[in-house]
Amino acid sequence: MPPRTKQKSVKPLKITRENYVPPPNHNAPASYPWPREGQEGQPINIDDPMLLDFNCEGWDKESAKRYNSLLHIEILPTHFGHADTLVSLGLDTDVFETLQAMGIAPLCY
C-alpha cells in the first residue's frame, strides 16, 4: 500500500489576467492611480489596496512597478525618430504630417 500524503486533491487555480476578478468593494476608477496632481515624479505605492493585481483597463501593480523603475532612468532625447517605432505606436502619420507642415519632412525621412 502506498504511503498517504497530505497533499490537497484540488490545486488552487492560478490567477491570470483572464480569470482575475477584482474584490467586490473595489471602487477605484480604471485610470487609478492617475491623475497624480502634486505627486508627479514620485514612486507609486505598490502596497496600495486600491491598486489591483491585474487591470486590463488601466494601471495595475505590474505597470506601477515599471513606472517606478523608469523614474530612476535618465532618458536622453535623440535627433532622429525611429520609423518602425513610430509605426508600432501608431504615430507615423501624425509625425509625418507635422514635419510636412513645417516643411522639413524630406530632410527627416
Secondary structure by P-SEA (a helix, b strand, c coil): ccccccccccccccccccccccccccccccccccccccccccccccccccccccccccccaaaaaaaaaaccbbbbbbccccaaaaaaacaaaaaaaaaaaaccccccc
